[in-house]
Every structure is written in C-alpha cells, then in structure tokens.
C-alpha cells in the first residue's frame, strides 16, 4: 500500500479528515519526541511537549505555508513549546538511564556508553537555544536554513550558536 502524499494529507486534514491528520502524526511523532527529549532530557516532559506540538499544529494547520517542509514547521512548534516550558518552570531535567541502556545495546562496550552519557550531560548544560540547535543539526539531521526556520532566527545566528555550543562542549569534555 502506497503512502499518501504529505500535501494530500494536509489538505484532507484541513477539510476535517482526522484520519489523515493521524497519519501525519504517525510520520513525525518519533522525530518530534526525540527532539523534545534532547532539549528537555525528561521522557514525561518530552512526551507532553510532543503531544502539545501536534495539538497546536492541528489548530494552526491553516497557517502552514507550503513553502517550507512540514517537518521544519513541526520542529519550530516543538522547539517553541520546549523553550517555553524551560522558561516557565526553569525546568530541571535529568538524564534517563533507559535511553543509555538502549544505546548500550546498539553500541556494546562501557567506553562508548560512558562517552555518550558524558556528551549528553555536557549538552544538557548548554543554553536552551544551543541545545535546540545541536539537537536539530546533529540528532535530527537538519541543515542550517531549516534550523533557522525552526528557531525563528537568522542562519548566521544558528551557525554561531552551533559553533559556540561546540566550543563549550569541547571545553566541557576535555
């Protein structure tokens, strides 16, 4: 069975077809959850923000501009939701051992696991914008222009955030 075209799913969703919107959610739910988790470092908070992202996207779907990728638009919404949560609550996030256990199963060896754990702890210490940029670039595979759209920032700022984040990570990890 062939997957429906994204534009078709969006059009059907706009005309009230909740099944089509469900298909869009299914396509992006894992990526949005992982992005939220990378920023918040809490499974529960990431799950909540991913859900809020899809609810907000549903209500804002009429304002979606097809000039941009739908995924970029969703990442922008999810980033804003996560940053709002961090600002609102000064949210303390903790690394979740389950995530590291999963990584260890894929990359056996205590050295790799320790490096991964250390990297995530270092990323967690970064400013929220830096964390978001690192997550979108390295963990979600977005380019600078897509990140700029997702974070509502100029491309030059995104490049600067990523460079500063890398310098801070290098200092932290050396």
C-alpha positions as CSV (number, residue, x, y, z in Angstrom):
1,X,0.0,0.0,0.0
2,X,1.4,3.3,-1.1
3,X,1.8,6.2,1.4
4,X,-0.3,9.2,0.8
5,X,1.4,12.4,-0.3
6,X,2.1,14.8,2.5
7,X,0.3,17.7,0.8
8,X,-2.7,15.5,0.2
9,X,-2.8,14.5,3.9
10,X,-2.6,18.2,4.9
11,X,-5.4,19.1,2.5
12,X,-7.6,16.3,3.8
13,X,-6.8,17.3,7.4
14,X,-7.9,20.8,6.7
15,X,-11.2,19.6,5.4
16,X,-11.8,17.8,8.7
17,X,-10.4,14.3,8.0
18,X,-8.9,13.3,11.4
19,X,-7.5,10.0,10.0
20,X,-5.3,12.0,7.6
21,X,-4.0,14.1,10.4
22,X,-3.4,10.9,12.4
23,X,-1.2,9.7,9.5
24,X,0.8,12.9,9.7
25,X,1.2,12.5,13.4
26,X,2.4,8.9,12.9
27,X,5.0,10.0,10.4
28,X,6.6,12.6,12.7
29,X,5.8,11.6,16.3
30,X,9.2,9.8,16.9
31,X,11.3,12.6,15.5
32,X,9.4,15.3,17.4
33,X,9.5,13.3,20.6
34,X,13.3,12.7,20.3
35,X,13.8,16.4,19.5
36,X,11.8,17.4,22.7
37,X,13.7,14.9,24.7
38,X,17.1,16.3,23.5
39,X,16.1,19.7,24.8
40,X,14.2,18.7,28.0
41,X,16.0,15.4,29.0
42,X,12.8,14.1,30.6
43,X,10.7,11.4,29.0
44,X,7.5,12.7,30.5
45,X,8.1,16.3,29.6
46,X,9.2,15.3,26.1
47,X,6.0,13.2,25.6
48,X,3.8,16.1,26.9
49,X,5.5,18.6,24.6
50,X,5.3,16.3,21.6
51,X,1.6,15.9,22.2
52,X,1.2,19.7,22.6
53,X,3.1,20.2,19.4
54,X,0.6,18.1,17.4
55,X,-2.4,19.7,19.1
56,X,-1.0,23.2,18.4
57,X,-0.1,22.1,14.8
58,X,-3.7,20.8,14.2
59,X,-5.2,24.2,15.3
60,X,-2.6,26.2,13.3
61,X,-2.7,24.0,10.2
62,X,-4.5,26.7,8.2
63,X,-1.5,28.9,8.8
64,X,1.1,26.4,7.5
65,X,2.9,27.7,4.4
66,X,3.8,25.0,1.9
67,X,7.0,27.0,1.0
68,X,8.6,25.2,3.9
69,X,8.8,21.5,4.8
70,X,6.1,20.3,7.1
71,X,8.7,18.7,9.4
72,X,10.5,22.0,9.7
73,X,7.2,23.7,10.7
74,X,6.6,21.0,13.4
75,X,10.2,21.3,14.7
76,X,9.6,25.0,15.1
77,X,6.4,24.5,17.1
78,X,8.0,21.8,19.2
79,X,11.2,23.9,19.9
80,X,9.0,26.8,21.0
81,X,6.9,24.6,23.2
82,X,10.1,23.2,24.9
83,X,11.7,26.6,25.3
84,X,8.5,28.0,26.8
85,X,8.4,25.1,29.3
86,X,12.0,25.7,30.3
87,X,11.4,29.4,30.7
88,X,8.1,29.0,32.5
89,X,9.3,26.4,35.0
90,X,13.0,26.7,34.9
91,X,12.6,23.0,34.3
92,X,15.2,20.8,35.8
93,X,15.9,17.9,33.5
94,X,17.7,14.7,34.3
95,X,19.3,12.1,32.1
96,X,17.3,9.0,31.8
97,X,19.2,5.7,32.3
98,X,16.8,3.8,30.0
99,X,18.0,5.8,27.0
100,X,21.6,5.0,27.7
101,X,20.7,1.3,28.2
102,X,19.2,1.3,24.7
103,X,22.3,2.9,23.2
104,X,24.5,0.4,25.0
105,X,22.6,-2.5,23.4
106,X,23.2,-1.0,20.0
107,X,26.8,0.0,20.7
108,X,28.2,-2.5,23.2
109,X,31.0,-1.5,25.4
110,X,31.2,0.6,28.6
111,X,33.6,3.1,26.9
112,X,31.0,4.1,24.2
113,X,28.2,4.3,26.8
114,X,30.3,6.4,29.1
115,X,31.2,8.8,26.2
116,X,27.6,9.0,25.1
117,X,26.5,9.7,28.7
118,X,29.2,12.3,29.1
119,X,28.2,14.0,25.8
120,X,24.5,14.2,26.8
121,X,25.3,15.6,30.2
122,X,27.5,18.3,28.6
123,X,24.8,19.1,26.0
124,X,22.3,19.4,28.9
125,X,24.4,22.2,30.4
126,X,24.2,24.3,27.3
127,X,21.9,27.3,26.9
128,X,18.4,26.2,25.6
129,X,19.0,27.7,22.1
130,X,22.3,26.0,21.8
131,X,20.7,22.7,22.9
132,X,17.9,23.1,20.4
133,X,20.3,23.9,17.5
134,X,22.6,20.9,18.4
135,X,19.6,18.6,18.6
136,X,18.2,19.7,15.3
137,X,21.5,19.6,13.5
138,X,23.2,16.5,14.8
139,X,20.4,14.4,16.1
140,X,17.6,15.3,13.6
141,X,19.9,16.0,10.6
142,X,18.5,19.4,9.7
143,X,20.6,21.9,7.7
144,X,21.3,25.5,9.0
145,X,18.4,27.0,6.9
146,X,15.9,24.5,8.3
147,X,17.1,25.1,11.8
148,X,16.9,28.9,11.3
149,X,13.2,28.4,10.3
150,X,12.5,26.1,13.2
151,X,14.1,28.5,15.7
152,X,12.9,31.7,14.1
153,X,16.4,33.0,13.8
154,X,18.8,34.2,11.1
155,X,21.0,31.5,9.6
156,X,24.1,33.3,10.9
157,X,22.8,33.1,14.4
158,X,22.2,29.4,14.1
159,X,25.8,28.9,12.8
160,X,27.1,31.0,15.7
161,X,25.0,29.0,18.2
162,X,26.3,25.7,16.9
163,X,29.9,26.9,16.8
164,X,29.7,28.3,20.4
165,X,28.0,25.1,21.5
166,X,30.8,23.0,20.0
167,X,33.4,25.2,21.7
168,X,31.6,24.9,25.1
169,X,31.3,21.1,24.6
170,X,34.9,20.8,23.7
171,X,35.9,22.7,26.9
172,X,33.5,20.7,29.0
173,X,34.6,17.3,27.6
174,X,38.4,17.9,27.7
